[in-house]
Amino acid sequence: MLAEYQVLRRAPISEALIDIRVKLSSKLDVRQIDSIYESIKPDYPQKLEQRISQVQVEQKPGEGMVKSSTKINGYRYISSDKKQIIQARLDGFTFSRLHPYITWEALRSEAYRLWLLYKEVTTPELITRVALRYINNLNIPMPIKDFSEFLTAPPVIPDELPQGVSSFLTRVIIHEPSIGADGIITHALEQVVTDVAPIILDIDVFKFKPDGIDEKDAWDAIEKLRNFKNQIFFKSITDKLKEMYK
């Protein structure tokens, strides 16, 4: 049974995304992916090519030659208000929502609708990975006497050293065996801006299965990943910080 967590009215989410990685036929032309554009153009009018770089090394007697090139790997489609972005690629599909966040139900529903369009034109051979990523911008008022007032796993400085912190970066990976998933938790403070400390709490949870995940199981896994993500978020912040976003 999935745990219930409090809905924060002013959630600090700057970006939320659902990502599905796939294996497609090697014969699929990337331009076939773009055939979804006419269906989504009214809501996602802006289209951009996504390219990847290729480097080729040729060995010749007495010399070496490096050739670099780029090729189209997929397309980005951006909504009229620039708040929602679709990535349709040869290696998968991603749907992103930028601030302000909508409900989980709306995010999942739109991602699923768009996934069906992507699936129709690409016919994936396998789904190999599903993921959720939520980037939270925790703007904490200055001055901060102790990060533990806001974070349950704050940066720790040895008592013998000066305690002033101007920036920090921590990254841990945890495993959730009950659903066969992993979570990457990143805390970062790059620079204090005026009267707030913009701390990033980046939560990336995913399930990877190289031999394939059934489509229904993939979407069931996404629901479980959401619960895993919520568990990480609410266990990473204190009640004092929660109050700021109610």
Backbone bond lengths (Angstrom), bond angles and torsions (degrees), N, CA, C in turn:
res aa  C-N    CA-C-N  psi(-1)  N-CA   C-N-CA  omega(-1)  CA-C   N-CA-C  phi
1 M - - - 1.471 - - 1.523 110.25 -
2 L 1.329 116.95 134.56 1.449 120.79 -178.27 1.522 110.59 -77.35
3 A 1.325 115.32 137.77 1.461 120.30 178.88 1.519 110.15 -73.01
4 E 1.332 115.18 151.92 1.458 121.04 177.77 1.523 109.29 -101.60
5 Y 1.328 114.76 133.67 1.459 119.98 178.52 1.520 109.36 -123.78
6 Q 1.312 114.50 152.40 1.455 121.08 -179.13 1.527 110.78 -63.46
7 V 1.324 116.76 136.96 1.465 121.52 175.02 1.521 108.31 -84.51
8 L 1.317 116.49 123.70 1.458 120.99 178.90 1.522 109.15 -89.28
9 R 1.307 115.74 120.30 1.472 120.58 -176.24 1.528 111.83 -62.30
10 R 1.319 116.52 -34.80 1.456 120.63 179.79 1.537 109.28 -115.07
11 A 1.305 115.35 56.50 1.469 120.76 -176.54 1.528 111.02 -55.18
12 P 1.346 117.63 136.30 1.467 121.08 -175.76 1.523 114.05 -83.59
13 I 1.317 117.34 26.60 1.468 121.92 -175.15 1.525 110.05 -77.19
14 S 1.330 116.85 120.62 1.463 120.26 176.08 1.528 111.64 -92.79
15 E 1.333 116.93 -25.90 1.467 120.86 175.02 1.518 109.24 -156.25
16 A 1.338 115.58 138.00 1.461 122.13 174.75 1.519 107.78 -131.15
17 L 1.316 116.90 137.34 1.463 118.16 -178.98 1.517 111.58 -143.62
18 I 1.330 113.54 151.63 1.460 123.73 171.48 1.517 106.93 -114.02
19 D 1.332 116.33 128.82 1.465 120.91 -174.85 1.524 109.73 -127.98
20 I 1.328 116.03 133.29 1.464 122.02 178.40 1.524 108.06 -128.67
21 R 1.328 116.40 118.97 1.464 120.87 178.58 1.529 108.98 -97.34
22 V 1.331 114.69 141.85 1.457 119.63 -174.24 1.524 110.96 -137.27
23 K 1.309 114.03 165.61 1.457 121.46 168.16 1.519 106.94 -112.37
24 L 1.337 116.06 121.25 1.457 121.58 179.22 1.520 110.30 -106.56
25 S 1.307 116.25 164.42 1.456 120.98 174.95 1.525 109.94 -60.46
26 S 1.326 116.65 137.06 1.467 120.78 178.86 1.523 111.73 -65.35
27 K 1.327 116.31 -14.93 1.465 120.39 -179.51 1.530 112.86 -87.83
28 L 1.324 117.23 -6.83 1.463 120.11 -177.17 1.523 110.64 -69.33
29 D 1.321 116.34 126.99 1.463 122.28 175.38 1.525 108.60 -81.60
30 V 1.332 116.57 131.79 1.462 120.12 -177.64 1.522 111.74 -57.91
31 R 1.332 116.96 -28.27 1.467 119.83 -179.70 1.522 111.79 -66.08
32 Q 1.323 116.66 -21.37 1.465 119.73 177.56 1.530 110.60 -66.09
33 I 1.334 116.46 -32.22 1.465 120.24 177.66 1.519 110.51 -60.76
34 D 1.325 115.65 -38.00 1.466 120.62 -176.21 1.526 112.80 -68.95
35 S 1.327 116.97 -6.89 1.465 119.06 178.83 1.528 111.94 -67.87
36 I 1.343 117.80 -11.13 1.469 119.55 176.27 1.529 111.36 -76.92
37 Y 1.323 116.65 -13.50 1.467 119.92 -170.89 1.519 113.04 -59.34
38 E 1.325 117.56 -42.15 1.464 119.63 -177.64 1.530 111.49 -61.87
39 S 1.324 116.72 -31.98 1.467 120.07 -179.81 1.521 112.44 -73.99
40 I 1.333 116.82 -31.63 1.468 120.04 -174.46 1.522 113.03 -104.83
41 K 1.319 117.33 -6.77 1.469 121.34 -174.23 1.526 114.22 -53.90
42 P 1.342 120.16 -40.04 1.474 118.97 179.66 1.530 113.29 -58.13
43 D 1.328 117.30 -35.40 1.466 121.24 -178.73 1.525 113.01 -96.99
44 Y 1.325 116.28 -25.91 1.466 121.80 -177.54 1.530 109.08 -129.30
45 P 1.321 117.42 73.58 1.467 120.63 -171.44 1.526 115.15 -73.32
46 Q 1.323 118.09 -26.52 1.467 119.52 -175.85 1.523 110.63 -88.34
47 K 1.333 115.80 129.79 1.468 121.04 -178.99 1.520 110.07 -124.15
48 L 1.335 116.28 133.38 1.462 122.17 177.77 1.522 108.94 -131.45
49 E 1.315 116.57 142.86 1.455 120.44 174.24 1.526 109.84 -76.78
50 Q 1.315 116.53 143.59 1.462 121.53 170.75 1.519 108.15 -107.51
51 R 1.307 116.80 127.64 1.459 121.56 -176.55 1.522 110.80 -119.43
52 I 1.313 115.37 152.19 1.459 121.64 172.92 1.520 108.11 -122.14
53 S 1.320 115.25 150.13 1.465 120.78 -179.05 1.523 109.93 -90.73
54 Q 1.333 114.96 145.47 1.455 121.43 175.65 1.519 108.64 -126.65
55 V 1.318 115.90 136.74 1.465 121.21 177.48 1.520 108.31 -121.35
56 Q 1.334 116.20 128.54 1.459 121.64 -179.09 1.523 108.59 -122.91
57 V 1.329 116.10 127.38 1.463 121.21 179.65 1.520 108.78 -106.76
58 E 1.337 115.96 124.25 1.459 121.72 177.89 1.528 108.79 -112.48
59 Q 1.318 116.35 126.18 1.455 121.29 178.55 1.521 109.93 -98.46
60 K 1.337 114.72 122.73 1.455 121.16 176.14 1.523 108.31 -124.00
61 P 1.320 117.91 152.94 1.474 119.92 -179.92 1.531 111.82 -52.91
62 G 1.316 115.62 121.22 1.457 119.78 176.43 1.508 115.25 80.64
63 E 1.323 117.99 -1.02 1.465 119.71 -179.76 1.530 110.75 -158.06
64 G 1.276 113.96 160.03 1.458 120.44 174.44 1.512 109.39 -126.64
65 M 1.297 117.56 149.14 1.458 120.64 -178.84 1.523 109.50 -133.01
66 V 1.304 115.26 131.78 1.455 121.26 177.65 1.518 108.90 -112.99
67 K 1.305 115.79 124.69 1.462 121.21 177.88 1.523 108.93 -114.16
68 S 1.298 116.20 134.39 1.461 120.03 177.08 1.519 109.74 -121.85
69 S 1.306 114.92 148.18 1.463 120.16 179.71 1.520 108.30 -155.48
70 T 1.298 115.89 169.90 1.461 120.80 175.04 1.522 109.23 -127.03
71 K 1.317 115.35 154.30 1.457 119.66 175.19 1.517 108.89 -141.66
72 I 1.321 115.34 155.43 1.460 120.48 -179.98 1.527 109.44 -72.49
73 N 1.329 115.75 127.69 1.459 121.38 178.32 1.526 111.91 -107.94
74 G 1.356 116.42 -10.46 1.450 120.24 -178.08 1.514 111.10 165.11
75 Y 1.340 115.27 -161.23 1.467 120.51 -174.94 1.523 109.75 -140.09
76 R 1.341 114.27 151.13 1.464 122.18 172.14 1.518 107.66 -112.70
77 Y 1.318 115.95 133.37 1.462 121.82 177.84 1.527 107.39 -121.47
78 I 1.329 116.40 128.18 1.458 121.79 -171.86 1.521 109.96 -118.57
79 S 1.317 116.20 135.04 1.465 121.45 -177.71 1.519 111.19 -68.67
80 S 1.325 115.78 163.67 1.471 121.39 -177.64 1.521 112.00 -58.36
81 D 1.338 117.08 -37.95 1.469 120.06 -179.87 1.527 112.74 -88.43
82 K 1.350 116.33 2.21 1.470 123.44 177.69 1.530 112.74 62.63
83 K 1.311 116.99 23.52 1.459 121.02 179.71 1.527 112.57 -98.52
84 Q 1.327 117.36 -16.94 1.464 120.59 -177.53 1.525 109.45 -129.48
85 I 1.332 115.28 138.09 1.462 121.59 -174.72 1.523 109.21 -134.30
86 I 1.318 114.96 133.49 1.462 122.01 174.19 1.522 108.04 -108.63
87 Q 1.309 116.79 134.55 1.459 121.68 169.02 1.522 107.23 -116.24
88 A 1.314 116.43 118.08 1.460 121.85 178.06 1.526 106.79 -117.40
89 R 1.333 116.26 110.09 1.458 121.19 -170.10 1.531 110.99 -128.27
90 L 1.339 114.34 172.58 1.454 119.86 176.56 1.528 112.02 -71.49
91 D 1.329 117.12 -17.89 1.465 119.48 179.20 1.520 113.16 -108.10
92 G 1.344 117.20 1.30 1.449 116.98 178.28 1.513 115.07 157.19
93 F 1.322 114.28 -170.38 1.464 123.54 -173.34 1.524 108.77 -133.36
94 T 1.333 116.17 136.59 1.463 121.45 177.91 1.518 109.46 -136.04
95 F 1.329 115.94 136.08 1.463 120.83 173.51 1.516 108.33 -121.71
96 S 1.340 116.90 126.29 1.464 122.43 -177.17 1.517 111.17 -119.89
97 R 1.315 115.07 144.57 1.460 122.39 172.09 1.524 107.98 -123.71
98 L 1.346 116.14 125.70 1.452 121.67 177.35 1.528 110.22 -93.45
99 H 1.327 115.73 169.22 1.469 121.65 178.52 1.535 110.88 -58.41
100 P 1.342 119.26 137.39 1.465 126.56 3.66 1.524 112.01 -83.32
101 Y 1.318 114.90 146.74 1.453 121.45 -179.26 1.521 110.59 -68.39
102 I 1.339 115.09 148.05 1.462 121.11 172.31 1.532 107.17 -102.33
103 T 1.298 118.06 -166.76 1.464 119.38 177.74 1.526 110.49 -79.49
104 W 1.339 115.63 159.17 1.455 119.97 175.48 1.528 110.26 -59.89
105 E 1.314 116.99 -41.01 1.464 120.29 -178.31 1.525 111.22 -60.56
106 A 1.332 116.81 -41.22 1.467 120.62 179.30 1.522 110.91 -69.19
107 L 1.327 117.01 -40.14 1.466 121.21 178.87 1.520 110.77 -62.78
108 R 1.328 115.95 -48.54 1.455 120.08 -178.35 1.521 111.42 -65.77
109 S 1.334 117.08 -41.74 1.458 121.36 -178.12 1.526 111.57 -61.59
110 E 1.328 116.66 -45.27 1.464 119.81 -179.95 1.523 110.86 -69.31
111 A 1.317 117.18 -38.64 1.462 119.95 177.27 1.527 110.86 -62.06
112 Y 1.326 116.82 -41.67 1.465 120.35 -179.24 1.525 110.94 -67.38
113 R 1.329 116.97 -41.19 1.472 120.70 178.20 1.527 110.42 -59.21
114 L 1.305 116.70 -44.80 1.463 121.40 -178.20 1.524 111.33 -72.98
115 W 1.321 116.84 -34.80 1.461 120.71 176.33 1.525 110.78 -59.69
116 L 1.324 117.39 -41.75 1.463 120.32 179.89 1.523 111.36 -60.99
117 L 1.329 117.45 -37.14 1.465 121.09 176.42 1.524 110.55 -66.30
118 Y 1.320 116.21 -44.18 1.466 121.18 178.68 1.526 110.22 -62.07
119 K 1.337 116.10 -45.58 1.465 120.81 -178.66 1.525 111.26 -62.19
120 E 1.328 115.68 -37.64 1.468 120.02 -177.47 1.522 111.88 -62.74
121 V 1.328 117.51 -37.85 1.470 119.87 -175.73 1.527 112.86 -92.61
122 T 1.332 118.39 -12.94 1.465 120.05 -177.54 1.528 114.04 -112.49
123 T 1.330 117.94 -24.05 1.469 123.42 -177.63 1.531 111.12 45.92
124 P 1.315 118.58 69.83 1.469 120.93 -178.13 1.530 112.69 -57.54
125 E 1.328 115.59 139.90 1.453 120.73 175.26 1.531 110.72 -78.32
126 L 1.335 116.03 -35.43 1.458 121.54 -179.92 1.524 110.41 -147.28
127 I 1.321 116.20 147.40 1.461 121.88 162.74 1.524 105.50 -101.51
128 T 1.330 117.32 120.26 1.459 120.45 -173.91 1.529 113.80 -106.52
129 R 1.336 116.76 -18.96 1.469 118.98 -175.37 1.517 109.35 -156.97
130 V 1.327 116.38 138.53 1.464 121.55 171.82 1.523 107.37 -127.34
131 A 1.338 115.71 145.75 1.462 118.86 -175.21 1.516 111.33 -151.97
132 L 1.319 114.26 153.63 1.463 123.03 167.51 1.516 106.67 -123.33
133 R 1.329 115.56 140.88 1.465 119.39 174.30 1.521 108.25 -135.74
134 Y 1.308 115.24 127.34 1.465 121.83 178.05 1.527 108.34 -123.53
135 I 1.322 116.09 121.82 1.458 122.02 177.23 1.525 107.73 -105.58
136 N 1.316 115.70 116.52 1.462 122.34 -177.61 1.521 110.06 -107.40
137 N 1.321 116.19 131.95 1.458 121.72 177.24 1.525 108.22 -105.40
138 L 1.318 115.87 102.24 1.463 121.70 -176.61 1.529 109.12 -92.93
139 N 1.305 116.63 95.13 1.462 120.83 -179.88 1.529 109.31 -83.46
140 I 1.317 115.50 97.28 1.462 121.25 -175.16 1.528 109.80 -95.45
141 P 1.325 117.36 127.31 1.473 120.39 -177.67 1.532 112.28 -61.15
142 M 1.309 114.96 140.72 1.461 121.21 174.11 1.534 109.43 -89.08
143 P 1.322 119.06 157.80 1.467 125.37 -5.36 1.531 111.60 -80.50
144 I 1.319 115.62 155.33 1.460 121.39 177.36 1.528 108.09 -108.40
145 K 1.305 115.99 115.43 1.466 120.12 179.32 1.522 111.18 -79.03
146 D 1.337 115.25 -36.31 1.462 119.64 -176.27 1.524 107.92 -151.84
147 F 1.340 116.63 120.00 1.467 120.07 -179.50 1.525 112.03 -61.51
148 S 1.321 117.14 -22.18 1.465 119.71 -179.40 1.523 112.38 -68.66
149 E 1.331 117.65 -10.36 1.460 119.98 173.26 1.525 110.92 -68.17
150 F 1.337 116.05 -22.87 1.459 120.45 -173.87 1.534 113.38 -120.66
151 L 1.329 116.91 -32.52 1.465 121.62 -176.62 1.522 110.05 -115.58
152 T 1.330 116.31 137.41 1.464 119.57 179.41 1.525 111.85 -80.12
153 A 1.329 117.48 -18.34 1.470 121.64 176.14 1.529 108.44 -127.62
154 P 1.335 117.02 68.19 1.462 120.80 -176.16 1.528 111.43 -76.08
155 P 1.337 117.31 164.56 1.470 119.01 173.42 1.527 109.45 -64.40
156 V 1.318 115.92 139.03 1.467 120.88 -177.11 1.527 109.36 -112.98
157 I 1.329 115.76 124.70 1.454 122.09 178.38 1.530 107.88 -108.82
158 P 1.325 118.48 132.07 1.472 119.44 176.65 1.527 111.43 -53.39
159 D 1.315 116.26 140.77 1.467 121.57 -175.72 1.521 113.12 -55.93
160 E 1.327 117.36 -30.55 1.458 121.13 -175.71 1.527 113.11 -76.38
161 L 1.339 117.42 -8.20 1.466 121.07 -176.70 1.523 110.83 -103.68
162 P 1.352 117.00 159.46 1.471 119.91 174.17 1.525 109.94 -56.44
163 Q 1.310 117.54 140.90 1.459 122.10 -171.87 1.528 114.29 -96.40
164 G 1.334 117.85 -4.03 1.463 119.91 178.89 1.519 111.48 -70.52
165 V 1.330 117.43 127.45 1.472 122.64 -178.70 1.524 108.94 -115.60
166 S 1.331 116.77 122.79 1.464 120.52 178.46 1.522 112.11 -99.82
167 S 1.347 116.86 -23.96 1.468 120.48 175.80 1.523 108.35 -162.92
168 F 1.337 115.70 159.83 1.463 119.73 174.67 1.519 109.36 -159.75
169 L 1.336 115.59 161.51 1.458 122.40 177.68 1.518 108.17 -149.37
170 T 1.330 117.08 122.56 1.460 121.46 174.51 1.523 108.96 -130.28
171 R 1.324 115.86 145.23 1.467 120.87 -179.17 1.522 108.35 -145.49
172 V 1.313 115.75 124.22 1.462 120.71 176.15 1.526 108.92 -130.93
173 I 1.327 115.50 151.68 1.465 121.82 176.17 1.522 107.48 -119.41
174 I 1.322 115.92 126.63 1.463 120.46 179.71 1.525 109.56 -119.60
175 H 1.318 115.97 157.01 1.467 121.54 -179.74 1.521 109.39 -115.95
176 E 1.326 115.69 136.00 1.467 122.11 176.52 1.530 107.78 -111.81
177 P 1.345 117.89 94.72 1.464 120.45 -173.01 1.519 114.29 -64.88
178 S 1.332 118.14 -26.73 1.464 119.87 -175.55 1.523 112.39 -65.56
179 I 1.335 117.18 -24.38 1.472 120.09 178.29 1.528 111.53 -122.63
180 G 1.320 117.29 4.42 1.460 120.95 178.86 1.514 113.00 63.08
181 A 1.326 116.17 41.72 1.464 120.84 -175.73 1.523 110.58 -125.21
182 D 1.327 114.82 163.39 1.458 122.03 176.53 1.518 109.38 -124.83
183 G 1.324 115.44 155.10 1.457 120.63 177.88 1.516 110.99 -133.16
184 I 1.320 116.16 130.63 1.461 121.88 175.16 1.522 107.04 -103.27
185 I 1.328 116.53 120.13 1.464 121.88 -177.50 1.520 108.43 -114.55
186 T 1.317 115.89 119.26 1.461 121.03 -178.95 1.520 109.99 -121.67
187 H 1.329 116.02 127.67 1.462 122.63 170.89 1.526 107.23 -110.56
188 A 1.321 117.47 135.50 1.464 119.45 179.79 1.520 111.06 -148.72
189 L 1.312 115.20 138.21 1.461 122.98 169.64 1.514 106.03 -129.66
190 E 1.335 116.46 113.96 1.455 119.88 -176.55 1.520 112.14 -93.80
191 Q 1.317 117.29 -44.45 1.459 119.84 -176.95 1.520 109.42 -161.94
192 V 1.301 115.71 134.79 1.456 120.50 176.63 1.521 109.13 -73.17
193 V 1.330 116.54 130.26 1.456 121.82 -179.47 1.527 108.49 -111.69
194 T 1.316 116.24 116.93 1.475 123.89 179.11 1.528 111.28 46.65
195 D 1.322 117.04 -108.76 1.465 120.11 -172.74 1.523 114.07 -105.99
196 V 1.336 117.78 12.48 1.469 120.16 178.32 1.528 110.81 -132.93
197 A 1.323 114.74 153.83 1.462 121.66 173.00 1.526 107.28 -105.21
198 P 1.349 118.34 108.00 1.469 120.59 -177.69 1.531 111.36 -81.49
199 I 1.311 115.73 91.00 1.460 121.08 -179.74 1.526 109.24 -90.82
200 I 1.314 115.61 128.32 1.462 121.25 178.13 1.528 109.31 -94.18
201 L 1.322 116.10 129.10 1.465 122.48 170.54 1.526 106.35 -115.99
202 D 1.321 115.38 102.78 1.463 123.02 -174.35 1.529 107.98 -104.18
203 I 1.332 116.41 117.99 1.464 121.88 -177.39 1.525 109.00 -117.40
204 D 1.329 116.32 116.31 1.463 122.88 -178.26 1.526 107.34 -122.03
205 V 1.337 117.03 107.86 1.463 121.25 -178.67 1.523 108.94 -114.73
206 F 1.323 116.24 139.62 1.461 118.49 -173.84 1.525 111.85 -154.45
207 K 1.321 113.71 157.76 1.464 121.93 173.41 1.516 107.35 -125.33
208 F 1.322 116.18 126.49 1.465 121.91 -176.32 1.521 109.14 -120.31
209 K 1.329 115.59 127.92 1.462 120.70 179.50 1.531 107.26 -143.38
210 P 1.334 117.63 95.84 1.470 120.66 -172.78 1.521 115.09 -60.99
211 D 1.349 117.13 -25.25 1.461 118.60 179.32 1.526 112.67 -87.73
212 G 1.337 116.90 4.90 1.459 120.45 170.05 1.520 114.96 109.13
213 I 1.339 114.53 144.61 1.463 123.42 176.29 1.525 107.68 -119.99
214 D 1.310 116.98 128.00 1.460 120.96 175.65 1.530 109.56 -57.88
215 E 1.353 117.12 144.31 1.459 119.92 -174.81 1.534 112.49 -58.22
216 K 1.325 116.93 -44.79 1.468 118.83 178.76 1.526 110.44 -62.78
217 D 1.335 116.05 -42.80 1.460 119.99 178.43 1.524 111.05 -63.30
218 A 1.331 116.11 -33.31 1.465 120.12 179.85 1.523 110.80 -63.32
219 W 1.331 116.65 -44.91 1.468 119.27 -179.71 1.530 111.77 -73.90
220 D 1.333 116.94 -30.59 1.467 119.19 172.21 1.530 109.99 -64.86
221 A 1.333 115.66 -39.38 1.467 120.28 178.72 1.520 111.04 -64.26
222 I 1.322 117.15 -36.38 1.463 120.75 178.63 1.526 110.38 -61.72
223 E 1.334 116.91 -39.54 1.466 119.98 176.45 1.533 110.94 -62.85
224 K 1.325 116.47 -41.89 1.461 120.05 179.36 1.527 111.02 -68.92
225 L 1.323 116.22 -34.74 1.465 119.82 176.54 1.524 110.99 -64.41
226 R 1.325 115.85 -34.19 1.462 118.75 177.60 1.530 110.16 -62.28
227 N 1.330 116.32 -42.45 1.461 119.67 178.75 1.532 110.89 -64.74
228 F 1.322 116.47 -40.70 1.464 122.28 177.19 1.528 110.09 -61.24
229 K 1.330 116.08 -44.20 1.471 121.19 177.95 1.518 111.03 -61.17
230 N 1.325 116.62 -44.93 1.469 120.40 178.99 1.530 111.47 -62.33
231 Q 1.317 115.78 -41.14 1.462 119.84 178.73 1.528 110.33 -59.52
232 I 1.325 116.48 -45.29 1.467 120.60 179.32 1.525 110.54 -62.03
233 F 1.335 116.46 -45.92 1.466 119.76 -176.78 1.527 111.40 -62.09
234 F 1.322 116.27 -53.09 1.464 119.22 -173.82 1.528 112.87 -72.03
235 K 1.330 117.14 -23.22 1.467 119.35 175.29 1.531 111.54 -85.37
236 S 1.331 117.35 -8.29 1.465 121.20 -178.74 1.516 113.09 -94.68
237 I 1.341 117.44 -15.55 1.465 120.56 -177.55 1.527 110.56 -120.40
238 T 1.314 115.79 155.85 1.468 121.06 -178.68 1.526 110.93 -87.70
239 D 1.315 115.63 167.83 1.466 120.60 176.93 1.532 110.85 -60.58
240 K 1.317 116.29 -34.86 1.468 120.16 179.57 1.520 110.86 -61.12
241 L 1.331 116.84 -41.18 1.464 119.91 179.13 1.527 111.03 -72.29
242 K 1.318 117.60 -37.22 1.470 120.65 177.17 1.524 110.68 -57.65
243 E 1.317 116.15 -40.88 1.464 120.52 -178.80 1.523 111.81 -59.15
244 M 1.323 117.44 -30.85 1.464 121.22 -178.63 1.521 112.24 -67.77
245 Y 1.344 117.07 -23.40 1.462 120.51 -174.17 1.525 113.57 -112.79
246 K 1.324 117.09 8.69 1.473 119.41 178.38 1.524 110.96 -70.59
